[in-house]
Amino acid sequence: MSESSSAYLVVQLNVKNHQEYLQRYAMFVLPMFKKFGAEVIAASTPKVLEGEWGGNWSAVVRFPSMSVAEEWYNSPEYQPLKELRKKELTVGGSSALVEGFNPPVRSEHE
């Protein structure tokens, strides 16, 4: 994948109290996403189709690139919110960065 590919933050969380999560975490993280050129493209209680899903909240956030996503995740301004989320607002969960997929374009002559 190229650096010009979008990157997606995929999170699966077990939120203790959704209202508190929104007030103490999300309302501060959303402006950070905007600053880094990111966009929340999905956020809700997931509908599990296969396998086990260990959380009651999932989100997908699109970043302009993997390096920008990593810059946000490791930024000094995000660290206190990350700790708050992990220590007070959620029980377990997972986060992953996934590069966007840009399939090769086939010409009509192939």
C-alpha positions in Angstrom: 0.0 0.0 0.0 1.2 3.5 -0.7 1.5 6.3 1.8 -1.1 8.2 -0.1 -3.7 5.5 1.0 -6.2 6.5 3.6 -5.9 4.7 7.0 -8.7 3.5 9.1 -8.9 3.3 12.9 -11.2 0.4 13.8 -12.2 0.3 17.5 -14.2 -2.2 19.5 -14.9 -1.2 23.0 -16.9 -2.2 26.0 -18.1 1.3 27.2 -19.2 1.4 30.9 -21.6 4.4 30.5 -22.3 5.7 27.0 -23.4 9.2 28.2 -20.3 9.6 30.3 -18.1 8.3 27.4 -19.6 10.9 25.0 -19.3 13.8 27.5 -15.8 13.1 28.9 -14.1 11.6 25.8 -15.9 11.9 22.5 -16.6 15.6 22.7 -12.9 16.2 23.0 -11.7 13.7 20.5 -13.9 14.7 17.7 -12.3 18.2 17.3 -8.9 16.5 17.4 -10.0 14.3 14.5 -10.9 17.4 12.5 -7.5 18.9 13.2 -5.8 15.8 11.8 -8.1 15.7 8.8 -9.9 12.6 10.1 -13.5 11.7 9.7 -15.7 9.4 11.8 -17.5 7.2 9.2 -19.2 4.8 11.6 -19.9 4.7 15.3 -22.6 2.6 17.0 -23.4 -0.6 18.8 -22.3 -3.3 16.3 -24.6 -5.9 14.7 -22.4 -9.0 14.9 -22.8 -11.3 11.8 -20.1 -13.9 12.6 -17.9 -14.9 15.5 -17.5 -13.2 18.8 -17.4 -9.4 19.3 -16.3 -8.4 22.8 -17.7 -4.9 23.0 -20.9 -2.8 23.0 -19.5 0.0 20.9 -17.5 0.2 17.6 -16.2 3.0 15.5 -14.4 3.4 12.2 -12.4 6.7 11.6 -10.8 7.5 8.3 -7.4 9.4 8.4 -5.6 10.8 5.4 -2.7 8.4 5.8 -1.2 5.8 8.2 1.4 8.4 9.3 -1.2 11.0 10.2 -3.2 8.4 12.1 -0.1 7.4 14.1 0.7 11.0 14.7 -2.7 11.6 16.2 -2.6 8.4 18.3 0.8 9.3 19.7 0.2 13.1 20.0 0.7 14.7 23.4 -2.8 16.1 23.3 -4.4 12.7 22.9 -2.5 10.9 25.6 -4.6 12.1 28.6 -7.8 11.1 26.8 -6.4 7.7 25.8 -5.6 7.1 29.5 -9.1 8.3 30.6 -10.7 6.0 28.1 -8.7 3.0 29.1 -8.7 3.5 32.9 -12.2 4.9 33.6 -14.6 4.8 30.7 -14.2 1.3 29.1 -13.5 -2.2 30.2 -11.2 -3.8 27.6 -11.4 -3.3 23.9 -9.3 -3.3 20.9 -8.0 -0.7 18.4 -6.3 -1.3 15.1 -5.1 0.8 12.2 -5.8 -0.6 8.7 -4.5 0.9 5.5 -7.1 1.7 2.8 -7.4 -0.7 -0.1 -6.9 0.8 -3.6 -7.4 -2.1 -6.0 -5.5 -1.9 -9.3 -7.5 -0.4 -12.1 -8.1 -2.7 -15.1 -8.1 -1.3 -18.5 -10.8 -2.2 -21.0 -8.2 -3.9 -23.1 -7.2 -6.5 -20.6 
